[in-house]
Amino acid sequence: MEMEATGVSKGDWIFNGEFNRTSDYLSDHKKILGFNPFCHSVELTDTANVYKWLFRVTDPQNNPFDVIFFVEQIEELLLELPKHIEYNDPADLPDEIIKCYTVGKKIRWQHHQTPGQVEDPAKYLFEGKAFANMSMHPEGPEKTRVLLDLKIDVRFTLYPAFRIVPEKILHAMTNAGMSIIMQTSTNKMFHSITRDFNNMKKT
């Protein structure tokens, strides 16, 4: 039996780090995913800004399965410019203008559709979809506020032992369990990052 599950996690932290350093650090896709306890590998694909994640997880009875994600990272500087400065693309602005009027940065992760077959249910290998918004804003000269909103969708085949459980109950259990796992892994990931920032505060 196939099962679709959705998990969500959120975070709001104050980093003990200057905005540019913090935003550059969190833009390093491979580095920060490496702190996730379920992430086995991350690699940049041949498509610009698209990464392949391999996550190794277990179901509630500790049966293992692998989930592959293809994720595009999109970065956007958040500017507040005076009305007299007109522009169509922030990339056209001089560096000194960008530096002066940057008020934050947003990083988006979105599912990247790939051609060909990714899943192999016989080997318990499945494709997931990841979507996230991470925003960063300076909080004074040496602190940065980071907000994360993450959603994961996974469709997988159940091990036979679960097929006796009513589908509605199983679906609710799976979504709740997946969100708990995701929130725990997100907290662990950002807690590990604190080693490079002399601690941080969760708000």
VOFILUM-670227 format. One record per residue (C-alpha): x, y, z; residue in three letters. Coordinates in steps of 0.25 Angstrom, whole numbers, padded with zeros to 4 digits, always signed. Example, Ala and Ser with C-alpha at 12.3 -4.5 7.8 and 13.67 -1.06 7.14 Angstrom:
BEGIN
+0049-0018+0031ala;+0055-0004+0029ser;
***
This chain:
BEGIN
+0000+0000+0000met;+0005+0014-0004glu;+0005+0025+0007met;+0007+0040+0005glu;+0012+0048+0017ala;+0015+0062+0020thr;+0023+0067+0031gly;+0026+0082+0035val;+0036+0089+0044ser;+0038+0103+0048lys;+0049+0111+0055gly;+0052+0125+0060asp;+0066+0128+0065trp;+0075+0139+0069ile;+0090+0136+0064phe;+0102+0143+0071asn;+0107+0147+0057gly;+0108+0159+0048glu;+0098+0158+0037phe;+0107+0157+0025asn;+0115+0145+0032arg;+0102+0138+0036thr;+0095+0139+0023ser;+0107+0135+0015asp;+0108+0123+0025tyr;+0094+0119+0024leu;+0094+0120+0008ser;+0104+0109+0008asp;+0094+0098+0005his;+0103+0086+0006lys;+0109+0091+0019lys;+0096+0093+0027ile;+0090+0080+0022leu;+0102+0073+0027gly;+0097+0076+0041phe;+0084+0068+0039asn;+0084+0055+0046pro;+0076+0048+0035phe;+0084+0054+0023cys;+0093+0043+0017his;+0099+0052+0006ser;+0097+0065-0002val;+0102+0068-0016glu;+0101+0079-0026leu;+0095+0074-0039thr;+0098+0078-0053asp;+0087+0088-0053thr;+0091+0101-0046ala;+0086+0103-0032asn;+0080+0089-0032val;+0084+0079-0021tyr;+0081+0064-0019lys;+0079+0060-0004trp;+0079+0046+0000leu;+0072+0044+0014phe;+0072+0030+0021arg;+0061+0029+0031val;+0052+0018+0037thr;+0038+0015+0039asp;+0031+0013+0053pro;+0036-0001+0054gln;+0050+0003+0050asn;+0049-0002+0036asn;+0059+0006+0027pro;+0056+0013+0014phe;+0063+0024+0006asp;+0057+0037+0001val;+0064+0045-0010ile;+0060+0060-0012phe;+0064+0069-0023phe;+0064+0083-0018val;+0066+0097-0024glu;+0072+0108-0016gln;+0068+0122-0019ile;+0074+0134-0012glu;+0068+0148-0011glu;+0074+0160-0004leu;+0063+0169+0003leu;+0065+0183+0000leu;+0058+0196+0005glu;+0062+0207-0005leu;+0059+0222-0005pro;+0048+0225-0015lys;+0058+0233-0024his;+0066+0220-0027ile;+0060+0213-0038glu;+0064+0199-0043tyr;+0058+0186-0050asn;+0068+0176-0045asp;+0076+0177-0032pro;+0088+0172-0039ala;+0089+0185-0047asp;+0091+0193-0034leu;+0105+0197-0030pro;+0111+0189-0018asp;+0111+0201-0009glu;+0096+0204-0011ile;+0093+0189-0008ile;+0101+0189+0004lys;+0095+0202+0009cys;+0080+0198+0007tyr;+0080+0183+0010thr;+0071+0179+0021val;+0071+0164+0020gly;+0072+0152+0011lys;+0062+0141+0007lys;+0066+0127+0003ile;+0056+0118-0003arg;+0056+0103-0006trp;+0047+0097-0016gln;+0045+0084-0022his;+0052+0082-0035his;+0045+0073-0045gln;+0055+0063-0051thr;+0053+0055-0064pro;+0053+0040-0062gly;+0050+0030-0051gln;+0055+0033-0037val;+0048+0023-0029glu;+0050+0008-0027asp;+0040+0003-0018pro;+0045-0011-0018ala;+0058-0006-0011lys;+0050+0004-0002tyr;+0056+0016-0010leu;+0046+0028-0011phe;+0046+0042-0016glu;+0042+0053-0007gly;+0038+0068-0009lys;+0044+0079-0001ala;+0039+0093+0001phe;+0045+0104+0010ala;+0046+0119+0013asn;+0058+0124+0021met;+0059+0138+0024ser;+0070+0146+0031met;+0070+0160+0037his;+0080+0168+0045pro;+0077+0170+0059glu;+0087+0180+0063gly;+0102+0180+0059pro;+0106+0166+0064glu;+0093+0158+0063lys;+0084+0152+0052thr;+0070+0147+0053arg;+0067+0135+0045val;+0053+0129+0042leu;+0051+0116+0036leu;+0038+0109+0030asp;+0040+0096+0024leu;+0031+0085+0018lys;+0034+0071+0013ile;+0025+0062+0005asp;+0028+0048+0003val;+0021+0036-0004arg;+0025+0023+0000phe;+0021+0008+0001thr;+0018+0002+0014leu;+0024-0010+0020tyr;+0014-0021+0021pro;+0013-0020+0036ala;+0006-0007+0034phe;-0005-0011+0024arg;-0014-0016+0035ile;-0016-0002+0041val;-0027+0006+0036pro;-0023+0016+0025glu;-0028+0029+0032lys;-0022+0025+0045ile;-0009+0022+0039leu;-0008+0034+0031his;-0011+0043+0043ala;+0000+0035+0051met;+0010+0036+0039thr;+0008+0052+0037asn;+0009+0054+0052ala;+0021+0045+0054gly;+0028+0051+0042met;+0026+0066+0047ser;+0032+0062+0061ile;+0044+0055+0054ile;+0046+0068+0045met;+0045+0078+0056gln;+0054+0069+0065thr;+0064+0068+0053ser;+0063+0083+0050thr;+0066+0087+0064asn;+0078+0078+0065lys;+0083+0083+0052met;+0083+0098+0056phe;+0088+0094+0070his;+0100+0088+0063ser;+0102+0101+0055ile;+0103+0108+0068thr;+0117+0103+0070arg;+0122+0113+0059asp;+0114+0124+0065phe;+0117+0124+0080asn;+0103+0119+0083asn;+0090+0125+0079met;+0076+0128+0085lys;+0063+0121+0081lys;+0052+0131+0081thr;
***
